[in-house]
Amino acid sequence: MPKAIRIHRNGGPEVLSFEDMQLPPPGAGEVRIRHTAIAVNYSDVNVRQGGFYIAGPLDFPVILGNEAAGVVEQLGAGVEDVPVGGRAAYVGVGGPFYENTGAYAEARNLPASSLFKLPGKISDEQAAAMMLKGLTASMVINRNFRPAAGDTVLIHAAASGVGLLLIQWCKHLGATVIGTVGSAEKADTARNLGLDHAILYREVDFVAAVRDIAPDGVAAVFDGVGRDTFAKSIHCTRRYGMLVNYGNASGHPEPLDLLLLAKHGSLSVTRPAFSDHIRDPADRKRYSDELYDLVDQGVLKVEIGKRYPLSEAAQAHRDLEGRRYAGSLLLIP
Ligand SMILES: NC(=O)c1ccc[n+]([C@@H]2O[C@H](COP(=O)([O-])OP(=O)(O)OC[C@H]3O[C@@H](n4cnc5c(N)ncnc54)[C@H](OP(=O)(O)O)[C@@H]3O)[C@@H](O)[C@H]2O)c1
């Protein structure tokens, strides 16, 4: 019987319980995948706590997680184009990322259509560490704001999983990158991956620090922190700037008075969702192929902050909420 991390109620990391699970054969259109590396994401914390966008009570017990890599073990009826024994990864299984979870398990069934085939040049750990974070960075760059050579951009939580990938991608495009970070160690990690200017935003006023570096303001702000950074970021942009709020690690930002956009250089603001932008099969293929190539070429290095045995998911959650590590955290079954 496979093991999984399940929750029977919402709460702190202590509600994560390593238990036996029932796993029926895959249904029509499904495959069974045996996980080799599982991603820990902020949305897992949100689901565990019972917050985020979740409308009603969860149907407990719930297995957390919605991103992993592994090996296809069994095919359900009607699945023909997926080889048994093939390596694959997935990020979400259709619908919002935080619904239909089940990745914190040794194995699971999921729709064959949700799989990304993995090329030999990408390891299972790289895939688990980068599919959501890399495709989110891709969404920001390809869909929201692509820096031009010479632009200066500001990336909040620059040493986060998405942040480190955004730094490298922006540098590749020729931008100057300013990043906020929570500690000197994170600043070092981010600098090693190309960050030009690190701001310790828990110690100094980041608006003043940004204006010192870029007196006219930055072309764009990429913000995965939300409540603690969003409103002040409006004061960091240049005329016709762009503010992309892609995440809320510190909570949801306050509602925005649209007039502020006119008062701040005709600023644009967007709040994109991965599940909207990377959804149709052609986009999934195009953007994942681009990501694999950028990793293979060494343009994007995938930073793994720490690996934990699956049974120690609670510690991984404590570390994620404690902002301890730069890069992605993985659970290894
Ligand atoms: N829009 C989408 O579709 C989409 C897709 C993927 C991820 N996201 C969201 O984007 C955000 C970043 O994702 P990620 O995978 O890069 O996250 P991550 O690696 O877990 O990093 C989050 C970072 O946010 C910073 N932070 C600031 N305030 C915090 C607080 N109160 N609690 C915890 N961390 C705080 C910390 O960095 P410092 O210590 O340096 O401050 C932390 O390391 C998350 O909110 C995630 O849910 C959204």
The ligand as an SDF file (V2000), in Angstrom:
LIG
                    3D

 48 52  0  0  0  0  0  0  0  0999 V2000
    0.4120   33.4450  -10.1660 N   0  0  0  0  0  0  0  0  0  0  0  0
    0.7000   32.1730  -10.2270 C   0  0  0  0  0  0  0  0  0  0  0  0
    0.1400   31.4460  -11.0270 O   0  0  0  0  0  0  0  0  0  0  0  0
    1.7600   31.6250   -9.3110 C   0  0  0  0  0  0  0  0  0  0  0  0
    2.5320   30.5490   -9.7150 C   0  0  0  0  0  0  0  0  0  0  0  0
    3.5520   30.1140   -8.8730 C   0  0  0  0  0  0  0  0  0  0  0  0
    3.7550   30.7160   -7.6450 C   0  0  0  0  0  0  0  0  0  0  0  0
    2.9320   31.7290   -7.2640 N   0  0  0  0  0  0  0  0  0  0  0  0
    3.1250   32.3980   -5.9780 C   0  0  0  0  0  0  0  0  0  0  0  0
    4.3130   33.1500   -6.0560 O   0  0  0  0  0  0  0  0  0  0  0  0
    4.9030   33.2780   -4.7830 C   0  0  0  0  0  0  0  0  0  0  0  0
    6.3590   32.8840   -4.8540 C   0  0  0  0  0  0  0  0  0  0  0  0
    6.4650   31.5180   -5.2090 O   0  0  0  0  0  0  0  0  0  0  0  0
    7.8420   30.7490   -4.9890 P   0  0  0  0  0  0  0  0  0  0  0  0
    7.6180   29.3310   -5.3570 O   0  0  0  0  0  0  0  0  0  0  0  0
    8.9140   31.4910   -5.6540 O   0  0  0  0  0  0  0  0  0  0  0  0
    7.9660   30.9020   -3.4070 O   0  0  0  0  0  0  0  0  0  0  0  0
    9.1210   30.5290   -2.3950 P   0  0  0  0  0  0  0  0  0  0  0  0
   10.3100   29.9690   -3.0780 O   0  0  0  0  0  0  0  0  0  0  0  0
    8.4770   29.7540   -1.3110 O   0  0  0  0  0  0  0  0  0  0  0  0
    9.5470   31.9430   -1.8120 O   0  0  0  0  0  0  0  0  0  0  0  0
    8.6620   32.8390   -1.2040 C   0  0  0  0  0  0  0  0  0  0  0  0
    9.5260   33.9560   -0.5990 C   0  0  0  0  0  0  0  0  0  0  0  0
    8.6930   35.0460   -0.2870 O   0  0  0  0  0  0  0  0  0  0  0  0
    9.3520   35.8110    0.6880 C   0  0  0  0  0  0  0  0  0  0  0  0
    8.3850   36.2350    1.7090 N   0  0  0  0  0  0  0  0  0  0  0  0
    8.0810   37.5050    1.9940 C   0  0  0  0  0  0  0  0  0  0  0  0
    7.1820   37.5660    2.9700 N   0  0  0  0  0  0  0  0  0  0  0  0
    6.9290   36.3100    3.3450 C   0  0  0  0  0  0  0  0  0  0  0  0
    6.0810   35.7510    4.3470 C   0  0  0  0  0  0  0  0  0  0  0  0
    5.3190   36.5120    5.1510 N   0  0  0  0  0  0  0  0  0  0  0  0
    6.0690   34.4060    4.4840 N   0  0  0  0  0  0  0  0  0  0  0  0
    6.8260   33.6450    3.6850 C   0  0  0  0  0  0  0  0  0  0  0  0
    7.6500   34.1180    2.7080 N   0  0  0  0  0  0  0  0  0  0  0  0
    7.6820   35.4490    2.5420 C   0  0  0  0  0  0  0  0  0  0  0  0
   10.4820   34.9560    1.2800 C   0  0  0  0  0  0  0  0  0  0  0  0
   11.7090   35.4640    0.7590 O   0  0  0  0  0  0  0  0  0  0  0  0
   12.6380   36.4600    1.6490 P   0  0  0  0  0  0  0  0  0  0  0  0
   13.0470   35.6930    2.8690 O   0  0  0  0  0  0  0  0  0  0  0  0
   13.7600   36.7750    0.7570 O   0  0  0  0  0  0  0  0  0  0  0  0
   11.7570   37.6170    1.9810 O   0  0  0  0  0  0  0  0  0  0  0  0
   10.2100   33.5860    0.7050 C   0  0  0  0  0  0  0  0  0  0  0  0
   11.3750   32.8320    0.5340 O   0  0  0  0  0  0  0  0  0  0  0  0
    4.0670   32.3990   -3.8450 C   0  0  0  0  0  0  0  0  0  0  0  0
    3.1660   33.2280   -3.1550 O   0  0  0  0  0  0  0  0  0  0  0  0
    3.3240   31.4870   -4.7870 C   0  0  0  0  0  0  0  0  0  0  0  0
    2.1040   31.0150   -4.2470 O   0  0  0  0  0  0  0  0  0  0  0  0
    1.9540   32.1970   -8.0730 C   0  0  0  0  0  0  0  0  0  0  0  0
  1  2  1  0
  2  3  2  0
  2  4  1  0
  4  5  1  0
  4 48  2  0
  5  6  2  0
  6  7  1  0
  7  8  2  0
  8  9  1  0
  8 48  1  0
  9 10  1  0
  9 46  1  0
 10 11  1  0
 11 12  1  0
 11 44  1  0
 12 13  1  0
 13 14  1  0
 14 15  2  0
 14 16  1  0
 14 17  1  0
 17 18  1  0
 18 19  2  0
 18 20  1  0
 18 21  1  0
 21 22  1  0
 22 23  1  0
 23 24  1  0
 23 42  1  0
 24 25  1  0
 25 26  1  0
 25 36  1  0
 26 27  1  0
 26 35  1  0
 27 28  2  0
 28 29  1  0
 29 30  1  0
 29 35  2  0
 30 31  1  0
 30 32  2  0
 32 33  1  0
 33 34  2  0
 34 35  1  0
 36 37  1  0
 36 42  1  0
 37 38  1  0
 38 39  2  0
 38 40  1  0
 38 41  1  0
 42 43  1  0
 44 45  1  0
 44 46  1  0
 46 47  1  0
M  CHG  2   8   1  16  -1
M  END
$$$$
